[in-house]
Amino acid sequence: MHSLAKVTLGFALFFAADAALFRSGLYNPWLEPNSSAGMLQLTLARALKHQAEWPEPLVLTLGDSRMNYSAKLTNAYAASRGYPFRFSHGGVAGTNPRVWHYILRELDPSARRYKAIVFPLDSFDDEDTFIDYSDYPLDVNYLALLLRWSDLPSYPLTYTTPKYAREAWKACLLKGASLQQDILAFLTNPALRIEQARVTRDWWPSGSYDYLEEEKSVAGLSVDWNTGQVTVPPGMDRQVLETVILRPNAPQTGRYGQYRRRWFGEILARYKNSPTRIVFVMLPRGPILRPPITTLSSSIREFARHPNVTLGDERRYQSLEKPEFFRDALHMNRAGSTRYGHLFTDEIAQVLGAL
């Protein structure tokens, strides 16, 4: 019994130390800024700063790196049009609906903080790819500091691959174990990490808000789908082009539709009795459009049955689907993102009745 008490006490002290360091927020400022968890924490801090400092009704945008509109230019445009709201961007490169659910839990615990929440998508159809997002391994990295003990066992059970499920259990139970690589890098040179993190933390809220996309374009890119002839402009990454545009079609199994229903469904359930409007909008699909395929479902169109959900115009941004508005096979350049911001702002104003 004495040995059992010692073991129990040891585990209790271990969990207490882990909670004191990583659940209290004490370690958060010293995360590697360019890591998945570090970038997400910086984005949360910026969005919370906007909540505290901006008196106007806020429209929160989420998304991955493709939602690269300039919030600064877009808000200036909104002000010039007399729209009574401002945009705050909570999207993080590489994230997806599962991560967005937990971002919203942090930014909007009452589910009533935002006038609208906007989800940008490249299609309202549920096109399966070779990526299984229900087992997407990077999600745990982004969510390392957001997962709670109360997320057990529900969060790990959303994974079907045992390896990823184990990482999810680890992230919920022991933050230190999930952040092991970050901690080891910190201990290698604490002074350097602290200074890098401080500089990034001081710059991020205003610096990232002021950031403008690159001006370069992939003008000259063309694909003849009948002959297979591809013209690639100088300097364009051929590997990215093949991965994004020239990739083969995956079997349409309905897997992606199930994933969207699960995680957007979680979000819509949180906002069921909220005055917040949920808006799904289109992104320009790319500099070159792939031939259309037949998909099994459109979960996004199904969501339109919810009383507080609005679907944007699927054809609104087709004028931007040209090489001159993209800097690579996936991301808009400065001209594209600026024009998208204007069109997007007018669409949100129409949804909110500001026109």
Secondary structure as GFF3:
##gff-version 3
##sequence-region A 1 355
A	DSSP	alpha_helix	2	18	.	.	.	ID=ss1
A	DSSP	pi_helix	19	23	.	.	.	ID=ss2
A	DSSP	three_ten_helix	28	30	.	.	.	ID=ss3
A	DSSP	alpha_helix	36	53	.	.	.	ID=ss4
A	DSSP	beta_strand	58	61	.	.	.	ID=ss5
A	DSSP	alpha_helix	71	80	.	.	.	ID=ss6
A	DSSP	beta_strand	86	89	.	.	.	ID=ss7
A	DSSP	alpha_helix	97	107	.	.	.	ID=ss8
A	DSSP	beta_strand	116	121	.	.	.	ID=ss9
A	DSSP	three_ten_helix	133	135	.	.	.	ID=ss10
A	DSSP	alpha_helix	139	142	.	.	.	ID=ss11
A	DSSP	three_ten_helix	149	151	.	.	.	ID=ss12
A	DSSP	three_ten_helix	156	158	.	.	.	ID=ss13
A	DSSP	alpha_helix	162	173	.	.	.	ID=ss14
A	DSSP	alpha_helix	175	178	.	.	.	ID=ss15
A	DSSP	alpha_helix	180	188	.	.	.	ID=ss16
A	DSSP	alpha_helix	190	210	.	.	.	ID=ss17
A	DSSP	beta_strand	222	224	.	.	.	ID=ss18
A	DSSP	beta_strand	229	231	.	.	.	ID=ss19
A	DSSP	alpha_helix	238	244	.	.	.	ID=ss20
A	DSSP	alpha_helix	255	270	.	.	.	ID=ss21
A	DSSP	beta_strand	277	282	.	.	.	ID=ss22
A	DSSP	alpha_helix	299	303	.	.	.	ID=ss23
A	DSSP	beta_strand	309	311	.	.	.	ID=ss24
A	DSSP	three_ten_helix	318	320	.	.	.	ID=ss25
A	DSSP	three_ten_helix	323	325	.	.	.	ID=ss26
A	DSSP	alpha_helix	334	351	.	.	.	ID=ss27
###
